[in-house]
Amino acid sequence: MSPADSSKYFTPFKPVEEQLVVKRSRFIAWVIPVTTRVAIAEALESRRKKFPDATHHCFAWRIGFDHELQAFSSDAGEPSGTAGRPILQALESRRLTNVVCVVTRYYGGTKLGTGGLMRAYSAAAFAAIDQTQLAEAFPVAVLHLQYDYPFAGAVEKVLHQLNARVLSQDFAEKISCTIEVHRDIDDRARELLKDACSGRITID
C-alpha cells in the first residue's frame, strides 16, 4: 500500500514479515509499529533471539512528527551505507513514522558488492512495507476526563464528533476516562467537552 497524500504520515497497522533471496543470501525484512525507543530495543532483541545465527540484523527506525521526528539507521556490520540507509530511505519514501524495519541477512556465500547490497536491503524493506496495512499517524494529545453520569451521552457524542480514541474508562462515583485526540484539535476538544457538560467536567 502506497500513501497517496505526501503531507500525511502513516504507520503499520500490525507487524509484517517478508523475505527475498539474492544470490543465495536470504534477506528477511520485518516491519513493526513502535512509539518509543524502549519498544525499538525490544523489537531488535526479539529478532536477534529469533535468528541467533544470522549474519546481520540491519535496521532503521523513525518516531515522531515534523520537527520532532527522530530517525536512525544501522548497517550492523555491513559496509557503511549499504544497509541501514537504504532501509531508512524506504521508510521515508512511504512517509512512515512510529515504525522500525529490521532486515536480517543470512549470507549465501556470494559477495553482492556495495551496489548489490544497497539494492537488496532496499528491495527487502520495500517488500515488507508494500505488504503492510497502513494507518494514518498523527501527533496526539492525551486527556483525562472526569464527569457526572447525566453527561455521559453528551460526552459520548462529542468524542464521536472528535473521532477520539478512548484508552480507558472507569465507572465509580463519577465517570473517568482517558482519551486520545489529534493534537491540532486539543483546544477545540476541551471547549466542546466543557460545553457538553455545562462546565462540570475535569480535564487534565
Secondary structure as UniProt FT lines:
FT   TURN            6..7
FT   STRAND          9..12
FT   STRAND          16..22
FT   TURN            23..24
FT   STRAND          25..33
FT   HELIX           37..50
FT   TURN            52..53
FT   STRAND          56..63
FT   HELIX           66..68
FT   STRAND          70..74
FT   TURN            76..77
FT   TURN            80..81
FT   HELIX           84..93
FT   TURN            94..95
FT   STRAND          99..106
FT   HELIX           113..129
FT   TURN            130..131
FT   STRAND          134..137
FT   STRAND          140..147
FT   HELIX           149..151
FT   HELIX           152..162
FT   STRAND          165..171
FT   STRAND          175..182
FT   HELIX           183..185
FT   HELIX           186..196
FT   TURN            197..199
FT   STRAND          201..203
//
